[in-house]
Amino acid sequence: MDPKSQAKSKTVLIEELIRDLELLYISKFDKLAQMNGKEAFIAKVSQLFLLSRESAIHPLRKELGR
């Protein structure tokens, strides 16, 4: 595979990973939003989950920018 094709394959893979992660996070945020219970607990878990989302997706987006 030539270098241009390899670069395109890597880009497609990273874009697919980002899309899959975003869909997963949306699904789980929806689940959190539907939970009944202590608001403080749900807010804390949501904040931690948002941080994990950024930690998972940011490096992939950065790699696309190279």
C-alpha positions in Angstrom: 0.0 0.0 0.0 1.4 3.4 -1.0 2.0 6.1 1.7 -1.0 8.2 0.5 -3.4 5.2 0.8 -2.0 4.3 4.2 -2.6 7.9 5.4 -6.1 7.8 4.0 -6.8 4.4 5.7 -5.5 5.8 9.1 -7.7 8.9 8.7 -10.8 6.8 8.0 -10.1 4.5 10.9 -9.6 7.4 13.3 -12.8 9.2 12.1 -14.7 5.9 12.6 -13.4 5.5 16.1 -14.4 9.1 17.0 -17.9 8.6 15.5 -18.3 5.3 17.4 -17.1 6.9 20.7 -19.4 9.9 20.2 -22.4 7.6 19.7 -21.5 5.6 22.7 -21.1 8.7 24.9 -24.4 10.1 23.6 -26.2 6.8 24.5 -24.7 6.7 28.0 -25.4 10.4 28.7 -29.0 9.8 27.7 -29.1 6.9 30.2 -27.7 9.2 32.9 -30.3 11.8 32.1 -33.1 9.3 32.6 -31.9 8.2 36.0 -33.9 8.9 39.0 -32.1 9.6 42.2 -29.8 11.9 43.9 -29.1 14.9 41.7 -25.6 15.5 43.2 -24.5 11.9 42.4 -25.8 12.1 38.8 -24.1 15.5 38.3 -20.8 14.1 39.6 -20.9 11.0 37.5 -21.9 13.1 34.4 -19.0 15.4 35.0 -16.6 12.5 35.3 -18.0 10.9 32.2 -17.6 14.1 30.3 -14.0 14.3 31.3 -13.5 10.7 30.1 -15.1 11.6 26.8 -12.7 14.4 26.3 -9.7 12.2 27.3 -10.8 9.6 24.8 -11.6 11.8 21.8 -9.2 14.7 22.0 -6.0 12.7 21.2 -7.8 11.1 18.2 -8.8 14.6 16.9 -5.3 15.8 17.5 -3.9 13.0 15.5 -6.2 13.9 12.6 -4.7 17.4 12.7 -1.2 16.3 12.0 
